[in-house]
Every structure is written in C-alpha cells, then in structure tokens.
Amino acid sequence: MIIPLAEPLIDKQNANIIYEQVKSSFVGPGKKADEFASILSKVTNRKFAIPTTSGTVALSIAAKAMGLKRGDEILIPSYGVISVINSFTMIGLNPKLVDIKRENGCMDPDKIEKQISKKTKAVCFISFLGNIGNEIYETKKICKKYNLILIEDAAWSLGRSFKNKKGGSIGDIAITSFSVPKIITTGQGGAILTNSSKIKNKVIELIDQGGLNWRKTNNISSIGSNLRMSDINAALGISQLKNLNKRMLMKKKINKLFNSELPSFLVQTSDGIFPSQNVFFSKNKDKVIKKLREKGVMATSQYKVYSKLKAYEKIFRNKSFAIGNYWTKNAVYLPFGIGTKFDQFEFIIKEIKKLDI
Ligand SMILES: Cc1ncc(COP(=O)(O)O)c(C=O)c1O
C-alpha cells in the first residue's frame, strides 16, 4: 500500500462534470471560468476573483498589477515553496528574506521591520499551513506603517475564516492556487483576488494579451500574456467548491485524530482551525522519512530555507535564517490529501508510534 503525500479527492460527480463540459465543446477560457470566478469571489469575500493558469503566475501578475517594478524589494518568508521566490524573481523583483516563527512556519512579524529598506515596496505573507491567525494582522499593521503593499498568499487558506475574515480577503491583493495538493484542485490553476476594479482590469490586461476588448477592437493598448484558466479546469473547480465545507470538515477530523492519538505532535496554526499540511519535527528527519517510506507512507522534507536553494545561494550568502534552517533540518511532512482515507491516517499514526522521533 502506498499513501501519497497529497492524494486529491476527485469523485464520480467531478468526473461527470468534466465530461459534460467537454461535451459542450466549450473547452477554452469562457463562461465556466467566469462562473468559477464569481463563486470564488464569494468564498473569499472579495469583489473580484480572476482565475489563472497557476498560483505561481498569479503571484507574478498580482505583483505587477500592484505596480511593483524591476529592482523593487519584496519581503518574503525565509522558508517555503519554491514558487513564491521564483514568481517574484522571474519578473525582476528582489526578494529579501524574513525569518519564520518556529511554532507555525509563518513569517515572523517581529523580524520584518529590520529588513525594510528604501527599496522595499511590498511584503508577501504566506498563510503557511493555511494560517490566518494573528501573524498576518501584525504584518498588515507594519505594511500600513511603512506604506508597503501586502500580498496575501492564500494558496492554503481557501475556505478558512478567522476573526470574521476569510482566507484571501486580508491583503491589499491576494492569490490562491488550485494545484493538486490544495483543498480545491483544478489540476493546475490559480486566482488573483482583489476589491479594486482598476486592479482587476490591470490583471485581465496582463493575463489576456494586454487588452480588455481586443477580440472586438482587434487592438491593444498595453502588453500582456495568455494566462487564463480554461473552462475545463474551471468546471472541475466549481464542482469541488460546491462541497468546500465538507472538504474542510474532513481535514478537521484528521487533525482531531492526530491530536487525540499523538497530542502536541503536529504543528498547529495560530488561528486554531487545522494545519492544511501535516508536519512534525524530528531530530532524525532522514531516518524517519526512510522508515515511513518503507511502509508506503510517502513522507517528505517538502521545502527548504530559500538561501540553500542552488539558484539563490549566491544572493543570500552570508545571511543566516536560524528558524528557516531549523525547519529545513527537522520538518517532516506526512500525507495530508483529502483523498487519503481515515483508516490510512490511522495506519500512519500506528507507524509513527513505533518510531524514535
Ligand atoms: C504557498 C504557495 N504559494 C504559491 C504556490 C504556487 O501555486 P502553483 O503550484 O499553483 O503554481 C504554492 C504551490 O504549492 C504554494 O504552496
């Protein structure tokens, strides 16, 4: 038995919806993507949601739409998914790292001010493990004080609610992702979330060849790319968004199981909801991962402190990120997909109990 890291939940109903969409012959970007956008804006309490081909491009486009320019500095957490640092570097921004909090992996607000320079124009806050607790609000306050743009990365916080605010509704602009491991997956996809119609139009220009009406006018006034989501992907997204709450409850149930069987074992979020990935610390990380894999449990290291990625080593030479390093050295990611069955999680827990963590 193999338990993958992130088994998605795609059922017969989802498959039928794709079949119906294909049969309709509307397979490119169109009305279904618009419908997906409309539902998504309600789920995230935003005026506008603009679906894209991935969360990574959503981050690049969000930064561009907010007016960030080549050479501008953007603060990002020291540790996390490669997509975040790449998305900004690809458009010529200079990411600067802020170390994270040991207890939940979020950017540490206490360490932000020290990193702000004259060139700093924005902060990208990753809701790590879905967390929309106090850290993002403290970051928001600092952004306000220094007049910085707050980009909220809500790739893992879709569907969450804390202090009457929804995941994706907190930053000046936000993005989310629908890649396979996420609570809603369109196979590949993302979205930009904003309350400003001006920014929405800018985003559309950037992801649709530079114009809002070019199909009618056969002309453009700015330059853009082609990064829109197709109706096939959107149809899959809609069919899952309809039972987002059920998906959230499944995650909650699994977190409860871990917490009753292995108290204080998994890293938890400060919003007290549930971690969207199952992570724990081990001083024997590599051995533990190897042993779990021998049992078919596809545990992994998942991320690295960005300063240790070969492509970025030179940029961050002589800089040390103690907590990012700690997570790199000790964090073990267990399967967390909602397609993973309850008894498979029971099996994982049984195997963990046998290990020297
Ligand atoms: C926090 C975060 N931001 C952005 C992304 C990028 O999303 P995508 O894989 O859809 O490009 C990911 C992907 O896992 C992510 O975890």
The ligand as a Gaussian input file, in Angstrom:
#p B3LYP/6-31G(d) Opt

LIG

0 1
 C        2.148000      28.967000      -0.593000
 C        2.119000      28.718000      -2.065000
 N        2.078000      29.758000      -2.913000
 C        2.055000      29.589000      -4.235000
 C        2.068000      28.342000      -4.795000
 C        2.097000      28.194000      -6.276000
 O        0.993000      27.572000      -6.777000
 P        1.024000      26.702000      -8.126000
 O        1.620000      25.395000      -7.806000
 O       -0.430000      26.635000      -8.479000
 O        1.797000      27.467000      -9.129000
 C        2.100000      27.223000      -3.968000
 C        2.115000      25.859000      -4.536000
 O        2.166000      24.884000      -3.877000
 C        2.137000      27.415000      -2.558000
 O        2.220000      26.385000      -1.710000

